Amino acid sequence: MCRQSTITRKTKETDITLSINLDGNGKSKIETPIGFLNHMLDAFARHSGFDLEIKANGDTHIDGHHTVEDIGICLGLAIQKALGDCCGIERYGSCSLPMDEALVHVNLDLCNRTAFVWKVNIDAPFVGEFDTQLTSEFFQALASNNPMNLHLRLEYGKNAHHIIEALFKATARAFAQATKITSDKIPSTKGVL
């Protein structure tokens, strides 16, 4: 089974090509104009085990919003396309992950229905040049375009870098669990996801 896909999205605001291999080794080649986002997407690839290539340009002279959101859209679409009919996957994934003083919880269900729950408060407005408000925009775009149930919660933490990085790593680990092939059946009593 080949669980790979490529998504290209070109708008007046962004130009993105994203390729993913769900059965990879966590290799990444990330090229976006947002340094902190590159770091987060590299962490996502390593902790999910997905091979991930992203080349993105966007109107970051305005701000990072369109670029961050559209990469979330492309990642969601690419994972959905690579999963196909979801036959045999575990479907559910969860991870509680500490990073220094921060502790986060991520739970997801690859159920083909969108529900996004964000119980995270990040006090600092920026990490470097990255607007921390865009963290929720990224994950909401990911959840809406997979589609899936995605619940993210911050138990505690102060450092914005640690909180955001923990969220990306925990989401990656939950995806690794949920996309793992464990049977030859669709994981639903409906017979379809």
N, C-alpha and C positions, 0 to 999 in steps of 0.2 A: 504494500500500500504506500502510495506517495502522498504524504501530507505536507505539501508545499503549495505556496501561492505567491503571486505578485500583484500588487495593486498600484495603479498610477492614478493620481488625482491632480488635475491642473485647473486652477481657477485664476481670477484676476488678482488673488491675494497670495496664493501658494502654488508651488510646483513640487510634487512629492512622488517618489517611487519607493515602494517598500516591498521587500521580499522576505518570506519567512519559511523556515523548515521546522515543523513541530518535532521532528525526530532527529534533531541536530545534536550538537555538542556544546551549545552555548556560545558559539562564535558570533562576533558582531563586527560590523563596519558601519559606523554611524556618522553621518555628515549633515548636521543642521547648523544654522547660525546661532544656536543657543547653547553655550558651553555646558551649563548645568544640566540641561535636558539630555545632551549627549551622554553625560555621566550616568544619568538615571536609566536611559535606554540600554546602555552597556550593562548596567547592573541587572536590568530586567532580562536580557538575553542570558547572562551567566547563570542567574538563579532559576530561570525556567528551563534551561537546557535547549531552548529554541535557538536556531541560527537566525540572525536578524541582520538585514542590510537595509539602511535607510539613507536616501539622498534627498534632502529637503532644502528648498529655498522659500523665503516668505518675506512679507512686508514688515520686517522687524524694525525698520526705521519709524514705523508707527508704534508698534509694541509687539510682544511675542504671542498675543492671543491667537491670531489666525493660524500661525504655524504650529503652536502646541495643540490646539483643538483638532486641526486637520491631520496631524500625525496620529492622534488618538483615534480619529475616524478610520484612517487607513489601517492601523493596527487591528482594530476591531473587525473590519471587513476581511483582512488577510487571514486572521485566525479562523473566522467563520468559513471562508472559502476552503481553507486547508482541511478543516474538520469534515467537510462534506455533510453526510447524513448523520454523523456522530455515532455510527455503529461501533459498539464495543468500548466506548470511552467510559471512564469512571463517572463523569458528569459533574460531581461536586468536588470542591477543593476548599481547604481552609488552612490558614497559617497565622499563628501568633508569633511575632518576631520582635526581639529586643534589639535596639541599636543604642548603645551607651545608656543614657538616661531615659530614652524613649521606648515605649512599648505600644505596638499596634496590633490590630486583629483584622484579618481580611477573610471574608467568606464569599464564595461564588458558586453559582449554579448555571451551567451551560444549557439552559432550558429553552432557548429561543423566545424568551419573553423578557422585556426590559424592566428592571426595577433597580434603581440606583439609590443607595442610602449612604450619606456622607456625615459621619459623626466625628469630625476632625476640626479642631480650632488651631490655626497656626498664627501666632501673635506677630511674628516678624513679617513685614510687607515684602521683603526681598531676600533672596539668597544670591549673592553676587548681583547679576543683572536680571535674574529670574524672578518674575512676579509670582509670589507664592499662591495667589488666588487662582492661578492657572493650573495648579495641581488638580483641583476638583474638576475643572473644565476638561482636562485630559482624560481623567477616569470616567467622567460622564459620557464623553464622546466614545470611549472604548466600549462601555457597557451598552450604549444605545446602538452601536453599529455591529455588535457581535450577533444578535442581542443576547443578554444574559442578566441574571440577578447578580449585583455586585454590591457588597456591604463593606464599608471601610470605617474602622473606629480607632480613635486614638485613646488608649487607656490613660497614658500620661506621657509627658515629655515637654522640654523647653526649647531645645535647639531645633530651629526650622530645618536645617540641612539633615539632621538625624531623623526627624519625623518623616520628611518627604522620601528620603532614601529607604527608610524602613517600609513605607507604603509600597514603593516600587518593588522592593525585594519580596515582601510578603505576597503581593499580588502575583508576582512571577512564580513563586513556589506553589501558590494555590492553583495556578494554571497548569503547572507541571503535574500536579496530582489529578486535576479534573480531566486533562486530555490524555492521560495514560490509558492505553488499551488493556482492558482486563477481561473482556469476554468477546463474543461474536454477536451480541444482541444490542438493540437500541435500548438505552437505559431509561425506559419510561413504560408505565402501564398502558399508555395510549398507543404504544408501538411506533411512535414518531415524536421527534423533538421539533 
